[in-house]
């Protein structure tokens, strides 16, 4: 997709049979487009509609320098009980995000912890 834009329609038309989880840490991945304010679909919702059971997106601009702490803590929590050769459980994503945002509150300002939103199971 280096030479052309990846559209939401491109994603939704793909058949991804084992889509479980997506973490979208770029800015504004869980909000609509200013050009089409009546549309309720956004990238995070589009991934869920295309088959992903659990998606984490962002509601506004993300400061990479501090948000990396939330992302690191999220994956540490998500994989904490995973044994060697185990399979990630996407149903723990909301719990892992909650734990992550609480565990980094001394390092990450509130507005950068609140930017992340979970959609799905």
C-alpha positions, -999 to +999 in steps of 0.1 A: +000+000+000+030+022-003+018+038-035-018+044-026-040+051+004-054+023+025-091+030+029-116+018+054-135+001+025-102-018+016-100-031+052-137-040+055-136-059+022-107-081+033-115-116+047-095-120+078-108-153+093-087-153+125-089-116+133-088-113+171-072-081+182-059-048+169-041-020+188-043+013+169-019+037+187-019+064+160-038+096+166-076+098+162-082+062+152-115+060+171-131+092+159-148+101+127-136+123+099-142+160+099-151+159+062-180+135+069-193+144+104-226+124+099-206+091+094-203+071+126-177+047+113-140+052+122-109+031+117-113+012+150-150+005+143-142-005+107-117-031+120-143-045+143-169-046+115-144-064+093-140-092+119-117-081+147-132-091+180-114-065+201-099-032+190-081-004+209-081+030+193-075+067+203-098+096+207-074+124+201-037+132+196-013+108+212+020+119+226+043+090+216+069+099+243+044+092+271+019+069+255+046+043+250+043+036+287+006+028+284+012+005+255+041-013+272+020-017+304-009-029+283+010-057+267+027-067+300-008-071+315-023-089+285+005-115+284+011-117+322-005-151+326+004-165+292+025-196+293+050-206+266+032-216+235-001-201+248-025-181+227-034-145+235-069-140+248-085-109+232-113-109+258-087-096+283-079-065+263-103-042+281-090-054+315-054-051+304-060-015+292-077-006+325-048-021+344-022-004+322-037+031+326-038+027+364-002+014+366+013+043+347-005+072+364+027+086+380+044+086+346+016+096+321-007+126+324-044+118+327-053+132+292-028+108+277-042+078+296-077+087+287-070+089+250-072+051+246-106+034+242-115-003+238-142-015+214-155-051+213-153-081+236 
